[in-house]
């Protein structure tokens, strides 16, 4: 058994929050490390808070597999459909 959590493990741990699964969602993708949103890769988790400069641009450009974002940042699934993002978790304070 691997000690590397998958997206589904993190979703279970953070249950009760709003979750947005994007078209490329796969629950078994391993999440290996946290990374800055601008440098994130497909196996990374990243964060996008309300103080992020141009948060919608950052969301559209990141390669992170899993994102935790402030709940008041609007999410456009269509705009993210070509990104590497698998899942977005909305939070009170990303």
C-alpha positions as CSV (number, residue, x, y, z in Angstrom):
1,X,0.0,0.0,0.0
2,X,1.3,3.4,-1.0
3,X,1.6,6.3,1.4
4,X,0.9,8.8,-1.4
5,X,-2.7,9.9,-1.1
6,X,-4.9,10.0,-4.2
7,X,-7.5,12.7,-5.0
8,X,-10.3,10.5,-3.6
9,X,-8.4,10.2,-0.3
10,X,-8.1,14.0,0.0
11,X,-11.7,14.5,-0.9
12,X,-12.7,12.0,1.8
13,X,-10.5,13.8,4.4
14,X,-11.9,17.2,3.4
15,X,-15.5,16.0,3.2
16,X,-18.3,18.6,3.7
17,X,-16.7,21.1,1.4
18,X,-18.0,22.0,-2.1
19,X,-16.2,19.9,-4.7
20,X,-16.1,20.6,-8.4
21,X,-15.0,17.6,-10.5
22,X,-13.8,18.7,-13.9
23,X,-14.3,16.6,-17.1
24,X,-10.9,14.9,-16.8
25,X,-11.6,13.8,-13.2
26,X,-10.0,10.5,-12.1
27,X,-10.2,9.7,-8.4
28,X,-7.1,7.6,-8.3
29,X,-4.6,10.3,-9.4
30,X,-1.8,10.4,-6.8
31,X,-1.2,13.8,-5.2
32,X,2.5,13.8,-4.5
33,X,3.3,17.3,-3.2
34,X,2.0,20.9,-2.6
35,X,3.3,23.4,-5.1
36,X,2.8,27.1,-6.0
37,X,-0.1,27.4,-8.4
38,X,2.2,28.9,-11.2
39,X,4.6,26.0,-11.0
40,X,2.3,23.1,-10.2
41,X,2.4,19.8,-12.2
42,X,-0.4,17.2,-12.6
43,X,0.5,15.3,-9.4
44,X,0.5,18.4,-7.3
45,X,-2.0,20.2,-5.0
46,X,-2.1,23.9,-5.1
47,X,-4.1,26.8,-3.5
48,X,-5.7,29.9,-4.9
49,X,-6.9,32.5,-2.5
50,X,-8.9,35.7,-3.0
51,X,-5.7,37.8,-2.8
52,X,-4.1,36.0,-5.8
53,X,-3.5,38.4,-8.6
54,X,-5.8,37.4,-11.5
55,X,-7.1,34.2,-9.9
56,X,-9.1,33.2,-12.9
57,X,-6.1,33.4,-15.2
58,X,-4.0,31.4,-12.7
59,X,-6.7,28.7,-12.5
60,X,-6.9,28.4,-16.3
61,X,-3.1,28.1,-16.6
62,X,-2.1,25.9,-13.7
63,X,-1.2,22.2,-14.3
64,X,-2.1,21.2,-10.7
65,X,-4.2,18.1,-10.4
66,X,-6.1,19.3,-7.3
67,X,-6.8,22.9,-6.3
68,X,-8.2,24.4,-3.1
69,X,-9.7,27.8,-3.8
70,X,-11.5,30.4,-1.9
71,X,-15.3,29.9,-2.1
72,X,-15.9,33.3,-3.5
73,X,-13.7,32.8,-6.6
74,X,-16.1,31.9,-9.5
75,X,-15.3,28.7,-11.3
76,X,-16.1,28.3,-15.0
77,X,-15.9,24.6,-15.8
78,X,-15.8,25.4,-19.5
79,X,-12.8,27.7,-19.2
80,X,-11.0,24.9,-17.2
81,X,-12.0,22.1,-19.5
82,X,-8.6,22.2,-21.4
83,X,-6.5,22.5,-18.2
84,X,-4.8,19.6,-16.3
85,X,-7.0,20.4,-13.2
86,X,-8.9,17.3,-12.1
87,X,-10.8,18.6,-9.1
88,X,-11.4,21.9,-7.2
89,X,-12.3,22.1,-3.6
90,X,-13.9,25.3,-2.4
91,X,-12.8,26.6,1.0
92,X,-13.5,29.5,3.4
93,X,-9.8,30.3,3.4
94,X,-7.6,28.6,0.8
